[in-house]
């Protein structure tokens, strides 16, 4: 049985053993957690996300256009599907275009505290090899990524520090395991017939990220009305840290990533986000990139049909 089929069986098994509880998307008590742009969210919901990414990396300029759809199977268990179209312009050679490998995943929100505005979840994502364009750099092997997610609002702080209550943090951490240890490229000298093999090891990495948020709507509604009007009263200033550390192979111990300051605006049915991407070191890049997000709350747009869990 292939790893892909084993993964499908695992997701189906989880589905039948999940205990259902009615949690609205992104909420823990009074706290609303927005869908962040670079670090995956800790909650389960029905949502559609469109994301545009532009950044100059050390060896190329990358433009990505991503779409991701999440569907609740039960109120606290959901499946995810995502795809990315890439336009790559290397420093040397011509441009490359094509789809990245298809991504599938599952997430189980196993803990929610309304009093302490906290959410805990676990998930498993898989990038399916051979489903993307090799010309655009899609790998021929799959990658499995288990992860732990958390979210915590600070509305339970004492009144003496009430202006810190709108602060919230979220985070995600987990390894990426390639299903093949190395790639072997064989070349034959056309004159001598000598065979040469080039072996490239596929590294295991650790993805880890944090977000820091200050919810102005929470400030207005639950702390103190400071006179903010729309659209400012619906804004959430945010800073994200999206990092990846190589655990083996030639890059062992090296970390890459970005610090992303930005702003998120939240409406009833739609969320918009804009962030800068600031590389943390030269291995990541020397130029600031841009992330732009359009995020649709399917559970609010279609509460009686597409936005409902399949099983309650």
C-alpha positions as CSV (number, residue, x, y, z in Angstrom):
1,X,0.0,0.0,0.0
2,X,1.4,3.4,-1.0
3,X,2.0,6.2,1.5
4,X,-0.7,8.3,-0.2
5,X,-3.3,5.5,0.3
6,X,-2.2,5.0,3.9
7,X,-2.6,8.7,4.5
8,X,-6.2,8.6,3.2
9,X,-7.0,5.6,5.4
10,X,-5.5,7.5,8.4
11,X,-7.7,10.6,7.7
12,X,-10.8,8.4,7.4
13,X,-10.0,6.7,10.7
14,X,-9.6,10.1,12.4
15,X,-12.9,11.2,11.0
16,X,-14.9,8.5,12.6
17,X,-13.3,8.9,16.0
18,X,-13.5,12.7,16.3
19,X,-15.8,14.0,19.0
20,X,-18.0,16.9,17.7
21,X,-18.3,20.2,19.5
22,X,-19.9,23.4,18.1
23,X,-17.0,25.9,17.7
24,X,-17.5,28.9,15.4
25,X,-14.6,29.6,13.0
26,X,-11.7,31.4,14.5
27,X,-13.4,32.2,17.9
28,X,-12.5,31.3,21.4
29,X,-14.9,33.1,23.7
30,X,-14.8,36.8,22.7
31,X,-11.6,36.4,20.8
32,X,-11.6,36.3,17.1
33,X,-8.4,34.9,15.5
34,X,-8.0,36.1,11.8
35,X,-6.6,33.9,9.1
36,X,-2.9,34.9,9.0
37,X,-1.0,35.1,5.7
38,X,2.3,33.2,6.4
39,X,1.7,31.0,9.5
40,X,-1.1,28.5,9.4
41,X,-4.2,29.1,11.6
42,X,-4.9,27.0,14.7
43,X,-8.6,26.7,14.1
44,X,-10.9,24.6,11.9
45,X,-13.4,26.3,9.6
46,X,-15.0,26.5,6.2
47,X,-13.0,29.1,4.2
48,X,-11.5,30.0,0.8
49,X,-8.2,31.8,0.6
50,X,-6.6,33.5,-2.3
51,X,-2.9,34.5,-1.7
52,X,-0.4,36.4,-3.9
53,X,3.3,36.2,-3.0
54,X,6.1,38.3,-4.6
55,X,9.7,38.0,-3.3
56,X,13.2,38.2,-4.7
57,X,15.2,35.2,-3.4
58,X,19.0,34.8,-3.7
59,X,18.8,32.8,-6.9
60,X,15.5,34.0,-8.5
61,X,12.4,36.2,-8.3
62,X,9.3,34.2,-7.2
63,X,5.7,35.1,-7.9
64,X,3.1,32.8,-6.6
65,X,-0.7,32.7,-6.9
66,X,-2.3,30.3,-4.4
67,X,-5.8,29.1,-3.7
68,X,-6.7,27.0,-0.6
69,X,-10.1,25.6,0.5
70,X,-10.9,24.2,3.9
71,X,-14.0,22.2,4.7
72,X,-15.3,21.1,8.1
73,X,-16.3,17.5,8.2
74,X,-17.4,17.8,11.8
75,X,-17.4,21.1,13.9
76,X,-13.8,20.4,15.0
77,X,-12.3,18.3,12.2
78,X,-11.6,19.6,8.7
79,X,-9.9,18.8,5.5
80,X,-7.8,21.2,3.3
81,X,-6.9,21.3,-0.3
82,X,-4.4,23.8,-1.9
83,X,-2.7,24.6,-5.1
84,X,-0.1,27.2,-6.2
85,X,0.8,28.5,-9.7
86,X,4.3,29.8,-9.9
87,X,6.2,32.2,-12.1
88,X,9.9,31.9,-11.5
89,X,12.6,34.1,-13.0
90,X,16.1,32.7,-12.2
91,X,19.1,35.0,-12.1
92,X,20.4,32.9,-15.0
93,X,18.3,31.4,-17.8
94,X,14.7,31.9,-18.9
95,X,11.5,32.2,-16.8
96,X,9.7,29.1,-15.6
97,X,6.0,28.7,-15.1
98,X,3.8,26.0,-13.8
99,X,1.8,24.5,-10.9
100,X,3.4,23.4,-7.7
101,X,2.6,20.0,-6.2
102,X,-1.0,19.6,-4.9
103,X,-1.3,19.9,-1.1
104,X,-3.9,18.1,1.0
105,X,-4.3,18.1,4.8
106,X,-6.4,17.5,7.8
107,X,-6.7,19.4,11.1
108,X,-8.3,18.4,14.5
109,X,-9.1,21.3,16.9
110,X,-9.0,19.3,20.2
111,X,-9.1,22.1,22.7
112,X,-10.9,25.5,23.0
113,X,-11.1,27.6,26.2
114,X,-13.6,30.5,26.0
115,X,-12.5,31.9,29.4
116,X,-8.8,31.9,28.5
117,X,-9.3,32.6,24.7
118,X,-7.2,29.6,23.8
119,X,-7.2,27.1,20.9
120,X,-5.0,24.0,20.4
121,X,-5.0,21.8,17.2
122,X,-3.0,19.1,15.5
123,X,-2.8,18.5,11.8
124,X,-1.2,16.6,9.0
125,X,-0.4,18.0,5.6
126,X,1.0,16.2,2.5
127,X,2.5,17.7,-0.6
128,X,1.9,15.0,-3.3
129,X,4.9,14.4,-5.5
130,X,4.5,14.3,-9.3
131,X,1.3,16.3,-9.2
132,X,3.0,19.6,-10.2
133,X,5.2,20.9,-13.1
134,X,8.8,19.7,-13.0
135,X,9.7,22.7,-15.1
136,X,8.6,25.0,-12.2
137,X,10.6,22.9,-9.6
138,X,7.9,20.6,-8.4
139,X,9.5,17.5,-6.7
140,X,8.9,13.9,-7.8
141,X,8.6,12.8,-4.2
142,X,6.0,13.6,-1.6
143,X,6.5,15.4,1.7
144,X,4.6,14.7,5.0
145,X,4.2,17.5,7.5
146,X,2.6,16.8,10.9
147,X,2.2,20.0,13.0
148,X,0.9,21.4,16.3
149,X,-1.0,24.7,16.3
150,X,-2.0,27.1,19.1
151,X,-3.7,30.4,19.6
152,X,-4.0,32.5,22.8
153,X,-5.7,35.8,23.4
154,X,-4.9,38.0,26.5
155,X,-8.4,39.1,27.4
156,X,-8.0,37.3,30.7
157,X,-5.3,39.8,31.9
158,X,-6.2,42.1,34.9
159,X,-7.9,45.5,34.4
160,X,-4.7,47.2,35.5
161,X,-3.2,46.3,32.1
162,X,-6.4,46.4,30.1
163,X,-4.9,47.9,27.0
164,X,-2.8,44.7,26.6
165,X,-6.0,42.6,26.4
166,X,-6.4,43.0,22.6
167,X,-3.1,41.2,22.1
168,X,-3.1,37.6,20.8
169,X,-0.5,35.2,19.6
170,X,-0.8,32.2,17.3
171,X,1.8,29.7,16.2
172,X,2.6,26.5,14.4
173,X,5.5,24.0,14.6
174,X,6.2,20.8,12.8
175,X,8.7,18.8,10.7
176,X,8.6,18.1,7.0
177,X,9.6,14.5,6.1
178,X,10.4,13.7,2.4
179,X,9.3,10.3,1.3
180,X,12.6,9.8,-0.5
181,X,16.0,10.3,1.1
182,X,17.8,11.3,-2.1
183,X,17.6,12.0,-5.8
184,X,20.0,10.1,-8.1
185,X,20.8,11.6,-11.5
186,X,22.6,9.3,-13.9
187,X,24.6,10.6,-16.9
188,X,26.5,8.6,-19.6
189,X,29.5,10.1,-21.4
190,X,28.6,9.8,-25.1
191,X,32.3,9.3,-26.1
192,X,33.7,7.0,-23.4
193,X,30.4,5.4,-22.2
194,X,31.4,6.2,-18.6
195,X,28.5,6.3,-16.2
196,X,28.4,9.2,-13.6
197,X,25.9,9.4,-10.8
198,X,25.0,12.6,-8.9
199,X,23.3,12.1,-5.5
200,X,21.3,14.9,-4.0
201,X,20.0,14.4,-0.4
202,X,16.5,15.6,0.4
203,X,16.6,17.3,3.7
204,X,14.2,17.1,6.6
205,X,13.2,20.6,7.8
206,X,11.4,22.1,10.8
207,X,8.8,24.8,10.1
208,X,8.0,27.1,13.0
209,X,6.2,30.3,13.1
210,X,4.6,32.9,15.4
211,X,2.2,35.7,14.9
212,X,1.6,38.7,17.2
213,X,-1.7,40.6,16.8
214,X,-3.5,43.6,18.2
215,X,-7.2,43.5,17.5
216,X,-8.6,47.0,17.4
217,X,-12.2,45.7,17.2
218,X,-11.6,43.8,20.5
219,X,-10.2,47.1,21.9
220,X,-13.3,49.0,20.9
221,X,-15.8,46.4,22.0
222,X,-14.4,44.8,25.2
223,X,-11.7,47.2,26.6
224,X,-12.5,50.9,25.8
225,X,-14.1,52.8,23.0
226,X,-11.3,55.0,21.8
227,X,-13.3,56.6,19.0
228,X,-12.0,54.5,16.1
229,X,-14.3,54.5,13.0
230,X,-14.5,52.1,10.1
231,X,-12.4,50.9,8.4
232,X,-9.9,51.4,11.2
233,X,-12.1,49.8,13.9
234,X,-12.0,46.5,11.9
235,X,-8.2,46.4,11.5
236,X,-5.7,44.0,13.2
237,X,-2.1,45.1,13.0
238,X,0.0,41.9,12.9
239,X,3.6,40.7,12.8
240,X,4.4,37.2,11.6
241,X,7.6,35.2,11.9
242,X,7.7,32.4,9.3
243,X,10.9,30.3,9.7
244,X,12.3,27.0,8.5
245,X,15.3,25.2,9.9
246,X,17.2,22.4,8.0
247,X,17.7,19.3,10.2
248,X,20.1,17.2,8.1
249,X,21.9,16.9,4.8
250,X,24.3,19.7,3.6
251,X,22.1,22.5,5.0
252,X,21.9,21.1,8.6
253,X,21.3,23.8,11.2
254,X,20.7,26.6,8.7
255,X,17.5,28.7,9.2
256,X,15.7,30.8,6.6
257,X,12.5,32.8,6.8
258,X,10.9,36.2,6.9
259,X,9.5,38.7,9.4
260,X,6.2,40.0,8.1
261,X,4.7,43.2,9.5
262,X,1.3,44.0,8.1
263,X,-2.4,44.8,8.5
264,X,-5.6,42.6,8.3
265,X,-9.0,44.1,7.8
266,X,-12.0,41.9,8.8
267,X,-15.5,42.2,7.5
268,X,-18.5,39.9,8.0
269,X,-17.9,37.8,4.9
270,X,-14.5,38.8,3.7
271,X,-11.0,39.4,5.2
272,X,-8.2,41.3,3.4
273,X,-4.5,41.2,4.4
274,X,-1.3,42.9,3.3
275,X,2.2,42.2,4.6
276,X,5.8,43.0,3.8
277,X,8.2,40.0,3.8
278,X,11.6,41.0,5.3
279,X,14.3,38.3,5.0
280,X,16.0,37.3,8.2
281,X,19.4,36.6,6.5
282,X,21.2,36.5,3.1
283,X,20.2,32.8,2.7
284,X,16.6,34.0,2.5
285,X,17.2,37.1,0.3
286,X,18.2,40.7,0.3
287,X,15.0,42.3,-0.8
288,X,11.6,42.9,0.8
289,X,8.7,40.9,-0.6
290,X,4.9,41.4,-0.5
291,X,2.0,39.1,0.5
292,X,-1.6,40.0,-0.3
293,X,-4.6,37.9,0.8
294,X,-8.3,37.7,0.1
295,X,-10.0,35.4,2.5
296,X,-13.7,34.4,2.3
297,X,-15.7,33.1,5.3
298,X,-17.7,30.3,3.7
299,X,-19.5,29.5,6.9
300,X,-20.9,33.0,7.1
301,X,-21.6,33.3,3.4
302,X,-23.5,30.0,3.1
303,X,-24.4,29.1,6.7
304,X,-27.2,26.6,5.7
305,X,-25.3,24.8,2.9
306,X,-21.6,24.9,2.0
307,X,-20.7,26.5,5.3
308,X,-22.0,23.8,7.6
309,X,-20.1,20.8,8.8
310,X,-21.0,17.6,7.0
311,X,-21.6,15.8,10.3
312,X,-22.8,17.7,13.4
